[in-house]
Amino acid sequence: MEKKVAKLGVIGLGPRGRDLVWTMTSIEEIEITAVSDTNPNTFKEVYKMFDKANLRRPETYTDYNELLSRQDIEGVIIATHWITHIPLAIASMKAGKYAGVEVGGAASIEECWQLVRTYEETGIPCMLLENCCYGKYELMVLNMIKKGLFGEVVHCECGYGHDLREHLAGQYPPNNRLYNNIHRNGDLYPTHGVGPIAKMLNINRGNRFVSLTSMASKAAGLKDWIKKNKEPDYELAKYDFVAGDVVQTLIKCAHGETVLVTHNITLPRPYSRFNVVQGTNAIYMEDKKGIYIDGKSKEEVWEPIDNYYEEYGHPLWKKFEQGGVKGGHGGMDHLLLKAFADSVINKAKTPIDVYDTAAWMAITVLSEQSVNTGSTPVAFPDFTNGKWINRGDKITSSYSLDEVVY
């Protein structure tokens, strides 16, 4: 019996787009039939990947509309500039293609609503390609919560801490991420942390985000780095950047949980997603790689969370390790893309759906609004229009983020 494959197209062949393409060349359930980028020079790099993988080269287009018009393409991976993600996802869905959207904050709340309305009008799924939802420890903690180890979850912390000063300010003209830092002050990149935590808190499936408050520090990190590392006449040397170096957002949930989200990419620091999950029975902290379980852990002592992997490791990751972890970002990219392909092949709903995509991406816009109005509370739109209270369409595949499927 011939193995089913998802026939995909890719729009956007910058560094992230090419990383995804390379990961997909090793996934036998995916066939990339066409790619598109406004810069035709990127096609040469893609050809090299396919030649190395001994795969047929895809068709190439500089106009993404030509790619979307192909009848053989079932889904589209979108890895372009952030503010083009949602418009391209809408175009893909209207063309009848599953939309897999790379991460980044939304440009407006209205475009988030447009995304939701397009799904509800077409029935074509849209999935935010948030790879951290498939992280080894994110899935392990999700499994622990589902098994009741944490008791009742009360508070979570998450975010994105990554020293990107050289990436942002070390080249001119500005790249995609720097454009946002130049012009916007809010949490510009919330989904790496928020995505996994939202799944742990059943957001959009029995719970929802109801409001948030954001505060931004001064913006000193990039200017300081440029002063230390560039000549005085460097184009950005005297630029006053808008985005605060540290932006913190506190989200309130419908059932009372709080989520602290931190964005910190323009100061010296080690990488972190700041994950903390505090329940009535246990607490997990990513930066300590530790867990403390009431009545079980030695008083005032963190235990290595790896001590509990045999009992609580997620079955998807255990199976992944048995076959050999592969793909970018420690294997997260591989699992994420397999999850998307699995939905396309089975014509099923995606484990991260359009309501998740809209809610997580909207944090950027809402945090901007809060920061720019003196950190006032901002109401969170209910993109489900009340369906979050009792949704009965949980994903039941092994890639589900709503249940742990064995």
Stockholm file with secondary structure:
# STOCKHOLM 1.0

chainA/1-406         MEKKVAKLGVIGLGPRGRDLVWTMTSIEEIEITAVSDTNPNTFKEVYKMFDKANLRRPETYTDYNELLSRQDIEGVIIATHWITHIPLAIASMKAGKYAGVEVGGAASIEECWQLVRTYEETGIPCMLLENCCYGKYELMVLNMIKKGLFGEVVHCECGYGHDLREHLAGQYPPNNRLYNNIHRNGDLYPTHGVGPIAKMLNINRGNRFVSLTSMASKAAGLKDWIKKNKEPDYELAKYDFVAGDVVQTLIKCAHGETVLVTHNITLPRPYSRFNVVQGTNAIYMEDKKGIYIDGKSKEEVWEPIDNYYEEYGHPLWKKFEQGGVKGGHGGMDHLLLKAFADSVINKAKTPIDVYDTAAWMAITVLSEQSVNTGSTPVAFPDFTNGKWINRGDKITSSYSLDEVVY
#=GR chainA/1-406 SS CCCCCEEEEEECCSHHHHHHHHHHTTCTTEEEEEEECSCTTHHHHHHHHHHHTTCCCCEEESSHHHHHTCTTCCEEEECSCGGGHHHHHHHHHHTTCEEEECCCCCSCHHHHHHHHHHHHHHCCCEEECCGGGGCHHHHHHHHHHHTTTTCSEEEEEEEEECCCHHHHHSSSSCCHHHHHHHHCCSCSCCHHHHHHHHHHTTBTTTBCEEEEEEEECCCCHHHHHHHHHSCTTCTTTTCCCCSCSEEEEEEEETTSCEEEEEEECSSSCCCBCCCEEEESSEEEEGGGTEEEETTTSCTTCCEEGGGGHHHHSCHHHHHHHHHCCCSTGGGHHHHHHHHHHHHHHTTCCCSSCHHHHHHHHHHHHHHHHHHHTTSCCEECCCTTTTGGGGCCCCCCSTTCSSSCCC
#=GC SS_cons         CCCCCEEEEEECCSHHHHHHHHHHTTCTTEEEEEEECSCTTHHHHHHHHHHHTTCCCCEEESSHHHHHTCTTCCEEEECSCGGGHHHHHHHHHHTTCEEEECCCCCSCHHHHHHHHHHHHHHCCCEEECCGGGGCHHHHHHHHHHHTTTTCSEEEEEEEEECCCHHHHHSSSSCCHHHHHHHHCCSCSCCHHHHHHHHHHTTBTTTBCEEEEEEEECCCCHHHHHHHHHSCTTCTTTTCCCCSCSEEEEEEEETTSCEEEEEEECSSSCCCBCCCEEEESSEEEEGGGTEEEETTTSCTTCCEEGGGGHHHHSCHHHHHHHHHCCCSTGGGHHHHHHHHHHHHHHTTCCCSSCHHHHHHHHHHHHHHHHHHHTTSCCEECCCTTTTGGGGCCCCCCSTTCSSSCCC
//
